[in-house]
Amino acid sequence: MKDFLSFRKMITPVIIQILFWIGVAVFVILGFVTIGVGASMPWGGGTTVLIGLAYILLGPVGVRIYCEILILFFRMNETLTEIKNNTEPKA
């Protein structure tokens, strides 16, 4: 609890993981809705269906890359903290 209150333990990586799963769900739902709209068009809905498939396939990959970049900053912080603790002179 002391580490949490003194901001030594980060909770943001857990929040980023939750946001990742929300983002994946949003893109999958958006993809299926787009496919449904494209399939219900009388003429020329093929492009819309392909865009829906792209949302389903590429959306989660984009969200994953974005979240990994965010988590990278927290991992760098943890590593730098470890280096600092290992190089401090012992009293």
C-alpha positions, -999 to 999 in steps of 0.1 A, spaced: 0 0 0 29 23 8 43 19 -28 9 26 -42 4 58 -22 39 71 -29 35 64 -67 62 38 -68 38 12 -81 22 21 -114 -15 12 -120 -16 27 -155 -3 -5 -172 -33 -24 -159 -56 4 -171 -39 3 -205 -46 -35 -208 -82 -29 -200 -84 -1 -226 -68 -26 -251 -96 -51 -247 -122 -23 -249 -106 -11 -281 -105 -46 -296 -142 -50 -288 -151 -16 -303 -132 -25 -336 -148 -59 -339 -183 -45 -333 -176 -17 -357 -164 -42 -383 -195 -63 -380 -218 -33 -382 -199 -20 -413 -202 -55 -429 -239 -55 -421 -244 -21 -437 -224 -31 -467 -243 -63 -471 -277 -45 -470 -268 -21 -497 -286 -28 -530 -256 -19 -552 -219 -14 -545 -217 -27 -509 -186 -48 -516 -162 -20 -507 -180 -14 -474 -179 -51 -466 -141 -51 -472 -137 -20 -450 -156 -39 -423 -132 -68 -426 -103 -45 -424 -117 -30 -392 -120 -65 -377 -85 -76 -388 -64 -44 -386 -82 -25 -359 -70 -48 -330 -35 -48 -344 -34 -10 -344 -48 -8 -309 -22 -34 -297 7 -14 -312 -6 18 -296 -9 2 -262 25 -14 -265 40 20 -272 23 33 -240 35 4 -219 70 8 -233 73 41 -214 64 25 -181 88 -4 -187 116 22 -194 107 39 -161 109 6 -142 142 -2 -158 157 32 -151 145 29 -115 162 -5 -111 195 10 -126 193 39 -102 187 16 -72 216 -7 -83 241 22 -88 234 41 -56 262 39 -31 254 17 -2 256 35 32 
